[in-house]
Amino acid sequence: MESPEDLCFPEEGCDSSIVLEKQVFGSQVSESHVQLACSLHYCAFPLNGNELCILDTTDDPEHQPLHLIGHHHSITAVAFGSKVSPLLICSASSDYVIVWDLDACMKKVLEGLMPQGVVIGTLLGMVLYVRFSPDDQTVAVCAGNRIYMLNAKDEAILAELEGHLAPVTAAEFCTWEKNILISVSEDRSFKVWDYCTGLLIYQSAVITAFPLLSLFIDDENKQIITGCADGQLWIFSLSRGHQYRCVVHINVQKEREKFYNKIGKSEHLDQIQNSSKAYTSNDLRYEETVESSFPVLQIEHCDKSANLEDEVPSFSYANARCLWIGSSTGLFIINMANFELEAILHFRDFSALSIQSAGSCAIMKKAVSGKVCCVLTSMFENRIALLEVNVAALLRSQQNELHLSGKEKRLSVIARCSLLPTSPLCLKKEKNILGNRKDIKSSVKDQPLVFHNKIKSSGYTSAPQMTMFSPKMNTKPKSSVPKGKKSNKRNEEYPLPKSPPTKFERQVTVADKSTSVCCIQYSGHDGAVNSVGWSLDNHWLVSSSEDRTLRIWSVSSAEPALCLGKELFHKPIRSAQFYYIDTFILLSCGAEFYLLRYYLDTSKDEFKRYKSKSICKSIQKFRMTSTVEISSLSAVNEFYSYIVLAAGSNRALEVFDLNVGCSAAVITDAHSRSVHQICQNKGSAFSSQQCEAYNLFLTTAIGDGIKLWDLRTLRCERRFEGHSSRCHPCGIAVSPCGQFIASGSEDKCAYIYEKHSSTYSHKLTGHTESVINVAFGPSFPQLTTATLDGKLHLFLP
């Protein structure tokens, strides 16, 4: 056994070891590609072929490795029992499957006797995986294409599960459903069994082109996570009614590249490597690029230290649920909220480690004093190593690099400083230009023809009466709102519902024939209308179109109050909205968005009725970095905010600070495809405790689901499973209370998510076509959905 070596990043702030190689064992034969096991204080692995070695992971020098002998052939699978007392361990080879009582074995050794186990299976074939049931009464043994359910106390086959077309590589018991077992195989599918009756409940299709190697049961979210030989993770839902659908697919190799790009891998390697190291950053980069395989060997719960949140409370990962992903190249911590990597422990980053390429690995479920143990076997050498990883130190070191590589100044949707005099939002320059219009309007006020102010005008300047008689239709009672006070439901406190609006209320058909509804908002172009937006006072609508025009409409008139023609814009206007409490208009055209200042006057000159008195002036144009077209634009209009969010055809998100008048941050590869919608929480009745919710926003892309971002950290906080699939861009919406998220779908359904869950909580059916847009009511918890055939559906709580 070789002496341990302490490895640490020699950088500031790293005051403890990140990984410690505690012990190394040499074996007479290769132990690669075997199932290893870790419990709270022990790890187990085959040694010299047919020996079972059990190692105490505590630092007590009196605890020597325990060697158990009972197999004649090489051990290929090892697993600990589910209970702590008595702690059982199962070892399997092609000749026997043996269950050992660890306490009884240790007692026998102290008495000088040979420990013996209970043989529960004989000559079952090549065993790749074993697993105890939650009550330790049953053992699932994966041998060849079959799964044998064995009694853990004596030699008896309880059931034989047959159906896989290739060797079964893993099997796990479902903890919330009795008698349910899930298995994965080299035939690239998973199956769900009732192991008591031997019935096959569900059989998946072929998932991937590579064999499935590992399996993990997520009890909290009721999901299974399986990993394959090419570094792909697939997550499926086991919740009732979800029909074992795929929740998300993760490419760990691509996530690793994204993580390295965020922290600046080359600089990071320069810091952690010393002069005696065998690998350079350039060599490592090259080896990573030519790496042909990336097998997911182990998936395990990551128990972060309890004091991690106290040490770094600003980090989002402190409260996030994470998993360990063990591979041949290293260990990865993946965040189960946003499905992105939080930290990487690459074996080749530490030249002093005995094993640089692993054939098998096992990781402890729970941390002891903030540290977890991991046992590895070498892929090419006859070595087994026990590592101790300080989870907090690993996360702290790499997350510090992640934050240092970003912007030091945090962005916020809510304006936290005064308006700069050089800001394009400053109105001093435009005061005279637009103010003169108001003077002109007041100068044409009717003047009496006599010197008495109270004598009624003779009406010379009034329009001629064209209709002699018109009855009053649809008269409304007088409003009870006192004079001088304006009723605006947006300023009232939004009710916090206990449940989202899922009860179907009614259907509205907006056209005689099937017509796609492209946009919904509560409260005549020559081309398709791309966007419609309300003003804050609910008196005006702004619309943009494919005909390269922008129009502002009064809710009391069928004629536009302002029209900007085709001569001003060279491409279709994708989006337009009111901004800065109705002071400006934002619109996107091509790769630029415009900041416009406007003045509206709907009165008509009797001699020049064709001429509009409304005016508009372009204040400034902002170009998005390295993109052909802005696919989505969003900003808050309900209060003063300097932040504008833009998404481009280059799959990037860009944050503009209009107080400074320039781009403030860029998020590259926000989605695998270009973002087609940005959705912000624009409610105006939040309490001070809920103001932080304004800095959260959503994005969605075709075939890439929905992501929740935090503007302050520029990080994805959660990823929601998507149903908008491959053809039509389906809209998303967030409720004003910030609790619920709605999404359209091509499967003629709308889905509602809760903010803290990646899977949907409600599925709204009854639509006759694809649901391509959704919208929450601004003052009452209701949801409206729009379908491709031109119908609206209203849902209430």
N, C-alpha and C positions, 0 to 999 in steps of 0.2 A: 504494500500500500504506500503510495507516494505522499509526500508532505503537502499540506494545503498551501495555496498561495493567495495572498490578498490582492485584489485588483480594485482600482479606484480611478475615477476621472480626476486628474490633477488640475482641477479648475477651482476658481473661487466659489465658495458656497457649498462645496462638496466636503462636508466634515465627517463623513462616514463612508464605509465601503459600499459600493453598489452591488458587487457580486463577489462572493468568497467561495473558492473551490475547497471544500472541507476535506474530502477524501477521494482518492482515485484507486480503483481496483483493476488488477490485471487478470484476464481470464484465459484459459487454455484454448478456448474456441471463441468464435465471434458470436456476440449476443445481439447483433443488429436485427431489427425488424421483429422484436418480441414485445409483448405487452408488459409494461412495468407498472408499479403501484406505489402510491404515497398515501399515508394517513396523517393524523395530527402529529404524531411523534415518531413514526416509523416509515421507512421506505423498504421496498422489496424488489429483488431482481434476480434473474438466473446467474449463476456463476459456475464456470467450468462445465457448462452444458447441463448436467442433471442435478446440480446443487441449487437449493433455494437459500439465498442470503437475505437476512432481515437485519436492517441497520437502524439503530437508535439515532435519531437526528439531533438529540440534545447534546450539549457540550460536556456531559458527564464522562470523564475518561474511563470510569469503571465499566461502562456499558460497551461490551465487545460485540462484534457482529455475530449473529446467530445463524449457524449453518444447519439446514434441514435436508436430510437425504432420504429419498423414498422413490425417486423416479429412476428408471433405467435408460430412458431416452431423454433427449434434450428438452428442457422446459421452454415452452413457447408463449405462455400466458400466465399472468399473476394478477390477483385482485384481492383487496381487503374487503372485509364485511362492512355492512352499513352501521352496525351498532358499535359503541365504544367498549362495552363490557357484556359478554366476553368478546374480545377482538379476534375475529376469525380471518384466515387468509386461505385463498384457494390457489393452487398451482396446477397447471395442466401441461401434459405432453401427449405424444401419440399413444403412449401405453396406459397412463393413469390420469385421473382427475382426483386430486387429494385436497381435503379440507383440514387445516391445522388450527388448533386452539393455541394462540400465541402465549397466553399465561401458563397453560399446561405444559407447553414445550419448554418454556424458560424454567419452570419448576423441575422438570425432568433433567435439564442440563445441570442445575444446581445440585441435584442428587447424584450426578454422575451417570445418569442413564441416557439411553438413546431416545430422543423424541419420536413419536409416531403420530401420523395423521390418519384420517378416515378416508378410505378409497370410496368415492361415490360414482366413478365411471371408469370403464375399462375398454381400451381399444376402440375409441370413438373416431379416430382419425387425426388429421392435422388440425390442432386447435389453435385458432388465431385470437380468440377473445373469450373471457369469462366475466360474469357479473353476478353479484349477490342481489337478491330481492331486498326491498326495504326492511323486511322483518327477518332477514338472514335465514329463512326456511327453505329457500329455493335458489338454485344456481343455474343461470343460463350459460350454456357452453356452445360457442360457435365453432363447429367442426365441419370443414368442407362447405357444401351448399346447404347444410342443415343446422338447426338450432335444437339442442337437447335441453329439456327442462329436467334438472336432476334434483333429487332430495338432498339437502345439505347435511343430513345426519346419517344416511346409509345409502347403499348402492341401489338406487331405484330410478328408472326413467319415468317421469311423470307425464311428459308429452314430447312429441317429436314434430317440430315445425319445418315443413318442407315446402319450397316454392321459389327460392332464389335460384338463378341460373349460373351463378359463379360463387366462389367462396365468400362467406359472410364475414365481414371485417369488424363489426361492432354491434352490440345490442344493449339497450338500456330499458329499465323498468319505468313506467309512467307512475309518478307518485300521487297524482290526484285522481287517477282512474284505476279502479281495482282490476287486476288480472290483465293489464295491457302491457305489451312489450313492443318496442320499436327496434327494427334492425336495418342495417345498411350493408351493402355488398359491393363486390367488384363488378357486379352486373349493372352498376350505376343507378340503382333505384333503392327506395326504402319501402318497408312494409310495416303495417300495424297489425298485431296479432292479439287474440284472446288466448293466452298461453294455457289457461285451464282447460278450455275445450279444444284447443288446437286450430281454431277457425281463423282464417285470414280476413281481417276487417277492411283493410285498405291496401291497395298496391299502387305505387306511383308509377308514372311513366319514366323513361330514361331521362335523367336530369342533366347529365353532362357527358362529355366525351371521355372522361377519365374516371378511374375507379374511386368509389367513396371509401375513405379510410377511417374516419373518426366520427363520433356522434356525441352530442351533449343535449341533455334535457333541461330546458329553462323553466323551472317551476313557477317563477313569478309571472312570466308572460304567457305561459302555457304554449311554448314553442319548442321545436327541435332544431338543432343547428348541426349540420353535417359538413365535413370538409373533405375535399378530394385531392387527388395526387398532383394537380397543377395549381394549387394555391387558391382555389375558389371556396367560398363559404356560401351555403344555401340555408335560409331560414324559412321554416314552414310552421303554420299555425295549427295547433291541436285543439283550439277552442271549439265548443259546440257551434255548429252552423257555419263555420268557416271553411269546411270541406277540404281541409289539409292544403290550403292554397299557399303559394310561395309569397312570403312577406317581403323578402329582400334578397338580393344576390350581391355578394361582396367579393371583389378581386383583391386579395391581400397584397399581391405584388404591386398593383397600381396604387393601393393605399400607402404602401411603403414608399413608393416614389414621391407621392404627394407630400408625405410627412417629411421626407428628406429635403424636398424643395422648400418647405415652410421654414425649417430650422437652419437651412444652409448647411447641407451635409459636408461639403468640403472643409468649411471652417470648423465644423464640429469635430471632424476627424483630426484636424491639425491640433486641436486642443487636447484630445484624449490620448493621442499617440505620443510616445517618446522616441528617443533616438535609437533605442535598442529594438524597436518593434520591427517585425518582419514584413508587415504590409504597409504600403503607403496608400494615401487616399486615391491616387490615380489607379493603382493596382486594384483596389477594392471596387472602384467604379467600374473598371473593365470586367472584373469577375462577376459583378452584379448584372451587367448587361448581357453576358454570355451565359448566364445561369439558365439551364434548360428545364429544370424541375424544381418545384417548390411544394413538396407534399405537406399537407396539414396532418401532423402526427397526433396531436393532442389538443383538446378543447376543454378548458377548466375554468371554474369561477375564480375571479381575481379578488381576493380579500385585501383591500387597501387598508393601511394602518389607520387606527382610530384618530390619531393626532394629525393626520394629513390636512384636514380642513382647518385646524387651528394654525398650522404652519403656513399654509398658503390659502387663505380664505377666498382670494379673488379668482382662483382657478375653477373653471366650471367642472372639471373632472372630479373634484372633491366629493360631490354628491352623486355622480353618475355611476351607474352599474357597469362593470367592465368584465371582460373575459380574457384569460390567457390563451394565446394561440401558440402552440409549440410546433416548430418546423425543423427541417434539417439544418437550416442556416441560423436560427436564433429563436428568441421568445418575443412575442408581441403582445401588447396590451391594447385591446380594442374597446372603444366606448360603445355600449349597446343603445345609447340614445341617438347618436348621429352616425354610428357605424363607421367611425374613423379611428385611426390609430392614435393612441395617447403617448405611447413610449415603445421603444425598440431596444432589445438587448441582442445585438448581433454578435455571435460567437467570434467572428473574425476581427471584431473590434478589440479583442483581448487576446493578444498572441500568447500570453502565459497560460491560457486555458488548455487543458490536456486534449479536449475534444473540440475540434473546429467544425466538424460536420457530423450531425447526429443521425443515427438510424432509428432510435426510439427515444421517447421521453415521457416522464410523468411529473405532474406538478401538484403540490399540496393545495387542498381546497381552502384551508384557513391559515391565516398568518399567525405566527407566534412572535410577539414583541415586534410586530411590523415587518417580519421577515418570513419568507416562504422557502421551502426546499424543493429542489428539482433534481431528479435523477436522470442521467443521460447514458446512452450506450453509443459507442462510436460506429459510424457507418463502415469504416475501412479498417479499423484496428480493433484488437481484442481488449477494449478498455470500457470501464464503467466509472462515471464520475458523479459525485454528489455536490451540487451547487447550492449556495444560500444567497438569495436575492433580497436586498433591501428595497421593498416596493416604493416606499416614500422617497428614498434617495434617487431611485431611477426616474420616477415621475418628476421630481423636483428639478433634477439636472436638465432634462430634456424640455420640460415645459418652460423653464427659465429661458432656454435658448429660443423657444418658440415665441415667447413674449418680447424678448429683446430684439428679435428679428423683425417685429412688427412696429407699428407706430407707437411712440412713447405717449403721445397725447390721445386720450380716448375721445371718440366721437360720441355725440348725443343728438337725438332728434329734437329734444327740447333745447331751445336757445339758452345757453348758460353765460353768455357775455353780451355786452352792448354791441349794437350795429356799428361796424367800422365805417368811417367816412368814405373810404375807397370802395365799399361794397356795392355791387350792382343793385342791391336791394334798397340802397339809400335813395330817397325820393327827392332830394334837394335839386338835382339836375333837371328833373321832370316836372317840378312844381309849376314853373311858369308856362311850360308847353301845354300841359293838360289843364292848368288853372284858367288859362285864357278862354277855354271853351265854356267854363261855368259862367264867366263874365258875359260872354256873348248870349248865353241862354237867358240870363237875368235881364239883359238890356232890351229884349223884345217883349217884355211884359206889357199887357194891354193897358193903355192910359185912357182915363175918362175924358170925354169931349167937353165936359163942364167942369167947374171948379169945385164941385161937391164930390167928396170921396165916396160917399155911400150910394150914389146914383148908379144903377146898373148899366153896364156897357151896352151899346146898341148892337154889338155883334158883327162889326164890319170885318174883323179878322178871323171869325169863326168859319169852319167849313160848312158848305151848303148842306141842308138836310135832304138826304136822298130817299129815306124811307118815311112815308107819311104816318104809318102806324105800325108798331111792333109790340106785341104783348110780352109781358114779363114772364119768362119761363124759368123753372128751377130756381126760384128765389130762395135764398138762404137766410135763416134767422140771424139777427145781429149778434156779433161776437160778444161774449161776456168779459173779454179782456179789457181792462180800463184803458182809456184813451192815453196815448203816449207810451204805452207799454206793449212790447211786441212779444207775441207768444212764439217760442222756439223750443220744440220738444228735444232738440239735440242738447240743450243745456241742462235738461232735467237729468236726474240720477237714473242711469240705466238699471233696470231690475236685474238681479242676479238669479237666473232660473236654476232650479234644481236639476232640470233635464233640458236637453236641446230641443228645438222644434222638429219633431219627427212625425207628428200626426197630420195626415193629409187633410187639407181644408177644402180647396177647390182648384179647378183647372181653368185657365184662360187661354183661348186661341187668339193669337195676335194677327193672323192672316188667313185668308180663305184657302190658300194652298200651302203646301209644306214649304216653310221658309226658315232658314237658320237664324236663331236669335243670337247675335254676336256679343251683346253687352246688356247688362241689367244694372239699373240704378234706382233706388227708392226716391221718393218724394213725388230743306230739300236739297239733298246732295245729288250729284249726277253719277256718283259711284257708291260702292258699298261703304257704310258707316263703320269705322273702326273703333270709335270710342265715344262715350257720352258721359258728361260729368255735371253734377249739380254745384251751384254756388253755395256758399255757407248760409246765405239768407234765404235760400230756396226760391229765389226770384228769377234765376237765370240758368240756362243750360248751355254748355259748350260741347260742340261735336266736331269730330275730325273724320276725314274720308279718304278713300282711294283716289278721289278726283283732285287731290292736292289743295283742298280748301279747308278753311276753318270757319265755323259759324258760331255766333252766340245768339241764343234765342231767349226771348222773354216768355214766361209761362202763360202770359195773357195775350199773346199774339202769335199768329201763324207765320209771320214774316220775320226773318232774322234781323236782329238789332245791329249786327256787325258781321261782315263777311270779308275774309282775307282771301284773295284770289290766287289763281295758279301761277301768276307771274312772280310770286314771292318765294315759292317752294319748288324745288326741282324734283322731289320725290313724294310719294304718298305720305300723308301725316298719320303715323301709327297710333299716337296717343296725344291727348290734350286734357288739361285740367286747370281749375282755378288754384291759385297758390298764394300763400302769405296772407291769409284771411281776405281772400278775394281781391287782393291788390294787384296781382300779376296773373298771367297765364303761362303755363309751361306746355310746350309741345315738342314732339320728337319728329324729325324728318331726316332720313338717311342715318348717318353716323353722328348727327348733331342734335342738340335740343336747344330751343330758343326760350329766352325770358322776355315776355312781352308786357308792356304797360298799356292799359286801355282806358277809354272813357266811353260810357254808353249814354246815348240820348235818343229816345224813341219818338220824340216829337218831330213833326213834319212841317217843312216850309211849304205853304200853299202854292208858291210859284215854282219851287224846285222839289217836288215830292219824290223825284227819283234819287235825290242826293241824300245820303245818310249823314246825320250829324255826329254819329259815333266815330271815334278815331282810335287808332292803335299804333304803337311804336315799338320796334324791336330794341331792347336794351342791350342784350349781349347774347352771343352764341357760345355754346360749350361743346367741344368735340370729345367724343369718347375715344379712349386709347385703343389703337390697333383693332378696329372693328369696321365692318362694312355697313352695318345698320343697327340702330338701337331697336331691340325687340320689345322692350318694356320700360316704362318710366313711371316713377312714383314719388310723391312728396306729400307731406301733411299740410292741409289747408285750415284745419280747425284751430290752430294756434300758430304763433310765430315760430317758425323753424327754418334753419339755414340749410338743412340737409336735403339733397335730392339723390335718389337712387336710380341708377340706369343699368340695364342689362343689354348685352350686345350679342350679335351673331357669332362672336368668337368664344362663347360660353362663359364670358367673364361678367362679374358684377363690379361696378364702379361707383364710389361714393363721392359726391361733389359737395363742397362747403361753399355756399354762395355768399357767406359773409366774407370769406377770403377771396372768393371768385375763381376758384380753381378746383382740380381734382384732389381729394384728400386721401383716398385709398383705393386699391384695386384688389379684388379677389379673383384670381385666375381659376379656371376649371371649376366654377361653382356647381355645374352639373355636367353630365356626360354629353348633353346637347344644349343648344341655346335656350336660355330662359325665356318663356313666353308670357310669364306674369309675375309681377312683384306685388305682394299684398301686405299693407301695413295696417296696424291697429290705429284707426283714426277717430276713436271715440273722444268726446270732449268733456265727459263728466266723471273722470277718474278721480279718486281720492289721492292724497299725497303718497300713500303707501303703494298705489298702483302705477305711479308715474314711470317706474322702471320698465313697465310693459311696453311703453312706446318705443323702446330701443330694440324690440324684437320684431322681426318681419319675416314673411314667408316668400319662398320662390318655388316655382314648379316648371318642369320641362317635360316634353313628350317622352314617355317611356322611362323617366328617371325619378318619379315620385315627387314628394314635397319635402322641402327642407326649411327648418326654423333657424334663423340666424340671430346673433346678438351683435348689434352695431358697435358696442363698446369694445368687444374683443375681436370682431371680424371673424368669428368662428361659427360653424354650424353646431347648434346646440342639440338638435334632434332631427331625425329623418323619419318621415312618415311613409308607410307603404303607399305606392301609387297605383291607381286604376285607370289613369288617363291614357295609357298604352301608346299605340304606335301611329295612329292616323290623325286624329283631331286634337288640337290643344284644348284641354278642358280646364275651366276656370276654378279658382279657389277663393275662399272668403273667410274672414275671421270675425267672430261676433264682437260687438262693442265691449262686452265684458271681458274679452280676451280668453275665455275659457274653452270655447268650441271653435273647431275649424271644419269647414265644409269643402267638399271637392266633388266635381263632376266626374263622369266616367263614360266610357264607350259602351259599357254593358247595360245601359238604360237604367242606371241606378245613381243615386247620390250617396256619398259617404260622409259621416260625421266622426271626427276624432276629438278626443280630449287632449289638451296641450301636453300632458305628462305621459302619454301613451303613444307608441309608434303604430299600433294597430287600431283599426276603426272600432267605434263603440256602437254605431247604428248604421244600418243600411236602409236607404229609402227607395222603395220600389214603386211600380205603378206607372213609370214613364213609357212612352211608346217609341222613343228614339234616344240616341246618345245624349246625355246631359252635358252640355258644353259650357254652361255658366251657372253660377250660384251667387246669391247675395243675401246677407242678413239685414233685417230691418234696423234702422238707426236708433229707434226709440222704444221698440217693443220686440221681445224675443220671437221673431218669426223668420222663416227662410223661404226664399223664392228660388226655384230652379227653372232653367230654360233649356229646351231640347232642340235638336237639330231640325225637327219638323215644325218649329214655330209655335210651341205651346209653353205656357207658364204653369207651374204648380206651386201652390202655397202650402207651407207646413207650419203648424203651431206646436207649442209644447204639449 
